[in-house]
C-alpha cells in the first residue's frame, strides 16, 4: 500500500497522540513530578503530535496563570525521563514507549492576535460598510 505524500498525520498518529495526551494529563493531575516549579503549577496539555514511527511525542503545553512558560517547559523537559516512566502503565499496549518533548503552545496567542485584528477599527469599518449593502445589491450598491 502506497503512502500519501502529504505531511498530514495518519489516523494512527492522531489516535496515539490523544492517548499520550490523556496519560500526560493524568500524571500532571496526580502531582507526581517532584520539581519545586512544577509542584504548584497547573499545566494543561493542549495537543500531542507523534512522529511517524510513534517513538517521539511532542507535547504542547500551557501553564495557566503564567505569562512566561519557558521556565516551566524547561522543567518539564528536565523531568521528561521521569514523566516517560510514569506514562508506562497507561500506555502499556504500545510497542515502544515514546520519548516525550515539551513545547510551549502558542495557539492561544495566535487566537488572541486574530481576535485583536478582527476588533480593529479598520476591519470594523469594512464590516460596517459591507452591512450597508443589501443582499441583492451588486458591487456598486445598485439593485439587481
C-alpha positions in Angstrom: 0.0 0.0 0.0 1.5 3.3 -1.1 1.7 6.2 1.4 0.3 9.6 0.6 2.9 12.3 0.1 1.1 14.8 2.3 2.6 15.8 5.6 -0.7 15.4 7.5 -0.6 13.0 10.4 -2.1 9.5 9.9 -5.1 8.3 11.9 -2.7 6.1 14.0 -0.5 9.1 14.8 -3.6 11.1 15.9 -5.0 8.3 18.0 -1.7 7.6 19.8 -1.2 11.3 20.3 -4.5 11.6 22.0 -3.8 8.6 24.3 -0.4 10.1 25.2 -2.2 13.5 25.9 -4.6 11.8 28.3 -1.8 9.9 30.0 0.2 13.1 30.5 -2.8 14.9 31.9 -3.3 12.2 34.5 0.4 12.4 35.5 0.1 16.1 36.0 -3.2 15.8 37.9 -1.7 13.3 40.3 1.1 15.7 41.1 3.8 13.1 40.8 6.5 15.4 39.5 8.7 16.5 42.4 10.0 19.8 41.0 9.5 22.9 43.0 8.5 24.9 40.0 6.0 22.3 38.7 4.5 21.2 42.0 2.1 24.2 42.2 1.8 24.9 38.5 -1.4 24.0 36.6 -0.1 22.5 33.4 -2.5 22.0 30.5 -1.6 19.7 27.6 -3.5 21.0 24.5 -2.0 18.7 21.9 0.4 15.8 21.4 1.9 15.3 18.0 3.5 11.9 17.3 6.4 11.2 15.0 5.6 8.8 12.1 7.4 5.9 13.8 5.5 6.8 17.1 8.8 7.0 19.0 8.7 10.7 19.8 5.8 12.6 21.3 5.9 16.4 21.2 3.5 17.8 23.8 2.3 21.4 23.5 1.6 22.8 27.0 0.4 26.0 28.6 0.7 26.9 32.3 -2.4 28.5 33.5 -1.9 31.9 35.1 1.6 32.3 33.8 2.7 34.7 31.1 6.2 33.2 30.7 6.0 29.5 30.2 9.7 29.0 29.2 10.9 28.0 32.7 8.1 25.5 33.1 8.7 23.9 29.7 12.4 23.7 30.6 11.5 22.0 33.9 9.2 19.6 32.1 11.9 18.7 29.6 14.4 18.2 32.5 11.9 15.7 34.1 11.0 14.1 30.7 12.5 10.7 31.5 10.7 10.5 34.9 7.4 11.5 33.2 8.0 8.9 30.5 8.3 6.3 33.2 5.0 7.4 34.8 3.3 7.1 31.4 4.2 3.4 31.0 1.2 2.0 32.9 -1.3 4.0 30.8 0.5 3.2 27.5 1.5 -0.4 28.1 -0.2 -1.6 24.9 2.4 0.4 22.8 5.4 -1.5 21.4 7.7 1.4 22.2 7.3 4.0 25.0 7.7 7.4 23.2 10.3 9.9 24.2 8.3 13.0 25.4 9.4 16.5 24.4 7.6 19.6 25.7 7.0 22.8 23.8 5.0 26.0 24.6 1.6 26.0 23.0 1.3 29.3 21.1 -2.1 28.7 19.6 -3.8 30.8 22.2 -1.5 33.7 21.4 -2.5 33.3 17.7 -6.2 33.3 18.6 -5.8 36.5 20.6 -3.9 38.2 17.8 -6.6 37.3 15.3 -9.3 38.5 17.6 -7.5 41.8 18.1 -7.2 42.2 14.3 -10.9 41.5 13.9 -11.8 44.1 16.5 -9.5 46.7 15.0 -11.2 49.9 13.7 -10.1 49.2 10.1 -11.8 45.8 10.0 -14.9 47.1 11.8 -15.1 49.9 9.3 -15.0 47.4 6.4 -17.6 45.2 8.1 -19.9 48.1 8.7 -19.5 49.1 5.0 -20.4 45.6 3.9 -23.6 45.6 6.1 -24.9 48.8 4.4 -25.3 46.9 1.2 -28.4 44.8 0.9 -28.0 41.1 -0.1 -29.4 41.7 -3.6 -27.2 44.7 -4.3 -24.4 44.4 -6.8 -20.8 45.7 -6.3 -21.9 49.4 -6.9 -24.8 49.1 -4.4 -27.4 49.1 -7.1 -30.4 46.8 -7.0 -30.4 43.8 -9.4 
